[in-house]
Amino acid sequence: MKPLIIVESYTKTKTISKYLDNKYTVICSLGHINNLPTNDIGIDTTIWKGTYVDTNHKTIANIKKEAKQASHIYIASDPDMEGEAIAQHIYNTIKGITSVPIHRIRFHEITKKAITEALAQPQDINKDIVDAQESRRFVDRLVGYMLSPILWKKLSDNTLSVGRVQSVALLMCIKMLQKIQSHECSPYWQVIANFTSPNIEFKLYQNNSKEVFKTTDKRLLTTILQYCTFDKNYAISFDESKSQESPGAPYTTTSLQQDAYNKCRFSSKKTMQLAQQLYENGLITYMRTDSTHISDAFKNNIISYVNSTYGTEYAKFRS
């Protein structure tokens, strides 16, 4: 019996098996194996519980089959929010059919070092991240199902959707709930005054809370006297300073697509096709992620190369 590693992508299985000298069985889930139903909203809003259905029966059967034959099980779905939800669904699928230990492992690049280190430090599934993903999914489903029909009616196009707003909408809900719970109340006034003289025109903006508002008249008079005295000599001065520019941050999926469109006018589909080819040929790390983590080994190799080739003044780690 071999230990079993379950990843998301089929492409990763061959590479990981090779790195581990085929001492592990490596299979893939092909992404999500459970999801909300397509023909129903699938959410009980009284207890906020989702009704999940199997989306890939053949893959699930294979996962169960291999899990029954494994000595240990390592769930290695991607180290992001969706990956954590996939890990939870895989765990729920196999927990009742085997008594062997089931671990969660995470690695940010497909290298032998990263994989062996992850196997040496097995972890648990992060339930907070799973809950966050489910909350986003619920918001996406509720907004999409409730508002999309209105959009179709107005634009006569039932291919459009107002979904994919989970993060922003959820953040707005959380912030509003926090304000309600803490009973925040912040009175606010804005005073705008225009002043004109033969030689100068300016507009004064004064923002005040309730406590400061009583002193506004005195502050206005002080400011008027400061700016409207014209029998003085004026001097112009400037400061000289140095600025530094650093390379842009590593790409995430979103920033990669934005840059490809802005600079090359590539569609999102074409960008991801090209990125997938680069990834499969080992030229870039995984591109479907919100993480900007770069392998420490890779960074150290780059620093050493730049130091030896161009000099130490040209290389440093991003702070």
N, C-alpha and C positions, 0 to 999 in steps of 0.2 A: 504494500500500500504506500502510495506517495502522498505528500502534502499537496493540497489543491490551492491554486491561486486563481481568483476570478477577477478579470479586468473588464473594461467596457468595450474596447476596440479589438477586432480580430487582428489588425495589423500588429498590435503589441504582443500578441501571444507568441509568435515565432521568435521575435527578438528576445523576449524575456526567457523563453525556454532555452535559447542558445546561451544566454548569459549564465544561466543556472545549470548548465551541462545536463539538461533533461532530467534532473533529479526531482523536479516538481511537475505536476500536471497543470498546465495553464490553459484556461478556457475563457470565453468572453460572454458578456451578457447582451452585447449589441445595444448598449444604452439602457433605457428604462424597460423593465419587464412588467411593471404594473403602472396603471394610469387611471385617471378619472374616465368614466364612460363617455363615448362620443355622442350618444343619443339622449343624454340626460345631464342635468347640471351636476348631479353626483355629490352634492354637499348638503348635509343636514345642518342648517344654520341655527338650530336650537341648541345643539351640543357641539357644533363646529367639528364635525367628523366627516371625512370623505369616504365615499364608496369606491374602492379601487377594483379594477378588473385586470385580468392577465392580458397582456398585449402580444406576447410571443410564446405560444404554447410549446413549440419545438425547442426553443432555447431553454425554457423553464424545465422541460423534461430532461434535457441534457445536464443542466445544473444539478438537478436532484439526483440523477444517476451517478454523476461524478462525486457528489457530496457523500453518498452512501459508501463509496469505495476509498475515501480519503482518510489519512491519518491525522491531518490538521487541515483547517480551512482558513485561508487568508482572503478577505474581500479587499480588492485593490482598485476600486472604482476611482475616478478622477478626484483630486483633492480640492474640489470646489463644492458649491452648494448643491448643484444637481447630483454630483457624485456621491455626496453624503446621503441624499435621499435614495439613490439607487442602492447604496450599501445597505440601508435599512430594509428596503424591499427584498433584497437578496437574503438578508438574515431572516426576515419573516418567512420566506419561502422554505428555507432549509432547517430552521431551528428544531422543527418537530420530527425530522426524519433521521437525525444523527446525534450522537452523544459526544462527538469529538469536539475539541476547542475550536471556537470560531473567533477569529481576530480581524480587526480592521487595520490595514496598513496604507500609508500614503507616501508617494514619491513624486517629485516635481519634474524629474527628467528621466528618460529611459536610458540609464547608464547602469552598468553592473554594480558600481559603488553605491548608487542611490538605492537600488533594489535590495542589495544585501543588507544595507544599513536599515532599511524599512523592515525587513524580515526579522532583524535582530531586535527591533523595538516595536513589537506589536502593540496596538492601542485599542480603545473602544470606539464605537460609533458615537459621534457628537450629537446628542439628541437636540441640543439647542439649534444647531445648524439644520437638522432635519425639520424641526418645527418652523424655522424661518423659511425654508424652501416651500413647505406646505402652505404657509400663510401667503406667500407670494402667488402660489398656484391657485389658491382659493380666490384671491383678489382678481387675478387674471380671468378666472372662469366666471366669477360673478359679474365683473364689469363687461366682459365680452358677451355673455349671454343676455344681460339686461339692456345694454346700450347699442350693441351692433344692429339689432333690428331697426332701431331709430335711424341709424346711419344709412341703412339700406333704403329705408322709406324716403329719406331726403335726397339721396344721390342715385337712387335706382340702380344700385350695384351691390348685389349680395355676396360679392367676393371680398368685400372690405371687412375689417374687424377693428374694434377699438380696444382689443386686448393688448398684451405685451406692455402693460403699464404697471406691472406689479410693484417694482421697487419704489417708484416715485409715489404711487398711490398709497402703498403701505406706510412709507415714511411720513406722508402727510397725515394719515390716520393716527399714527403713533404720536406725532408731535401735538396734534390737536387733543388727543386723549391725555397726554401729559399736562397740557395747559389746563384742561378741565379738572384733572385730579389735584393740581397744585393751586387752583383758583388764582391764576396769575391775572393781574389787572394793572395795566401801565398807562395812565393818562398821558396824553401827548398833545402839544401845541406847536405850531410853526408860525413864526412872525416873519413877514417879508416886507422890507421897506426899500423904496427907491429914493436915491439922493442925487441931486444935480447941482452943479455949480458951473461957472463960466469955463473952468478948465478940466473938470473931471466928472464922470458919471459912474456910479457903481450901485450895485444891488446888495443889500445886506440880508442874509438868512440867519435866523436865530431859532434854534430848536431848544425847547425847554420842557422839563417835566413839571408837575404841579408845584413841587417844592421850590424850584428855581424860578418859576414864572413870575413871582412877586417882585423879583429884582430886575425884570426885563427892562423897565424904563431907564433905570440907572445905567445899565449896560449899553443900551442904545445911545444914550447921551454921551457916554464915554467914547464909544466907537465913532460917533459923528464928530466929536471934537478932535479925535485922533486923525481922521481922514480928511477933514474939511478945513484944516489950517494950511493955507497955501503960501504963507510968507516965509517959508523955510527953504534951505538949499537941500536938494535931494542927490543922493549918490547911488550908483548902480554897482553891485559887486557880484561875483560869481565864485563858485567853488569847483575845483577840479577833482574828480575821483576816478578810480579804476573799477571796471566791472569784469566779471568772469562769466563765460558761457560754458555750459556743460552739455554733453550729448543728451538727446531726448531719452525719456524713460523707455524701458523695453515695451514692446507692443503687447497689448491685450487684444482679444478678438475685436472689440469695438474700435479701438484706436487704429488697428491694422486696416480695418475696412474703411474707416474715415480717411486715413492718409492715402490709401490706394485710390479712392474715388477723387479726392482733392488734387492729387498729383498726376494720376494716370487715367482718371475717369473709368476705372474698373468697377463693374457691378460687384455686389457682395458675393454673388455666386461665383464669378470668375476669380475673385480674390481668394476665396476659400479653396477653390480647386487648385490654384497655383500653390497656396500654402500647404495643402495636403501633399502635393508632389514633393515640395521641399522637405517636409517632415519625413515622408517615407524614404527619402534618399539620405536621411541623417544630417541634413544641412541646417535645420533649425529645431528648437525644442517645441513642445506641443503648443499649438496656436489657438486651440478652442478653450480658452480659459480667461478668467478675470485676474489671475495671479501674475505678478511681475517677477516672481522668484527666478533667479538664475543659479545654476549649479555652482557651488563654491569651487569645485575642482576646475570647472571651465574658467571661472573668473581668475583663479590663481594662475592657470596656464596663460591666459591673455596678459595678465600683469607681468609675468616673467618674460614673455616674448617682447612686449613693448619696452620693458626695462633694458633688456639685453640688446635690442635692435636700435632703439631711438634714444634711450636715456631715462633715468628715473623721474625727471621733471615732467615727462609726458604721460605718466600713468598714475592713477589713484582710484580707489574704490568710491563709488557713489555713496555719499553720506545719507 
